[in-house]
Amino acid sequence: MTTPPTLLTNYQSILQTFTDFLTVAIHTILYERALYPSSTFISARKYNFPVRQNRHPKVCSWINDAVSNVSALLLKGTVRRVVVVIFNEDMDVMERYLFDVERFPVVDPKEALTEFEAREGQGDLKISVTDIEEQLRATIRRLSYACSRMGPLPEGCTFTVAVELRDQAEPPIGHPQPWIPSEPSLQTGEKGSSENIGSDLGGIKSTPVRLVEAGEFILETWVEEGRAKYHDDRD
């Protein structure tokens, strides 16, 4: 995990701080939801808080690659939300962990290192990482708590990392191709329209985790539990 900058003064520093947090969050979800045996995790510290990190090289490599690909899209300003999705063996959606970055600034990639300038009526936009770490620590703590409050998942669950794009954003296609279209049930359609909204979006139960607000860094996190998770209860 990378060392975050001292101040959030430009978009690159926001991006680095978020992707560092996202890496911690993914490891936390995998541990708390028992996607891998607890023996494959080691104790670590982040934000002056105890966290768990999977130690299997292939798992770590997959997570790092996924976060790197998310970072590339964030740099282009095309991402609305980053989502960790857990599926059962039949590829039904069990849980979705959403990280809403829609209120991140949209910056030309060439200007990612350009310092923010305060608009009229705003204060200093340079936010100390020490200030934001307290909020990120609280988010990881609440995320861990939310995971622990949910019932166990069935055997054989898998996970992936998905992105929901901003309106009019071009899909990330090309070669090599790290991204593939999500299942129709997870397609968002156009914002503000009820047409073509995936049946698995929204889930049957939603649990807010935390809203982080620090200058230009505004991140909302919540958890959705899928309808398939409660299927047996309805039968």
Secondary structure, DSSP 8 states (H G I E B T S, - for coil): -----SEE-SHHHHHHHHHHHHHHHHHHHHHHTTSS-GGGEEEEEETTEEEEEE--HHHHHHHHHHHHHHHHHHHHT-EEEEEEEEE-TT--EEEEEEEE-TTS----GGGTTS-----TT-----EEHHHHHHHHHHHHHHHHHHHHHS----TT-EEEEEEEE-TT------SS-------GGG---STT--TT--TTSS-SEEEEEEEEEETTEEEEEEEEE-GGGGHHHH-
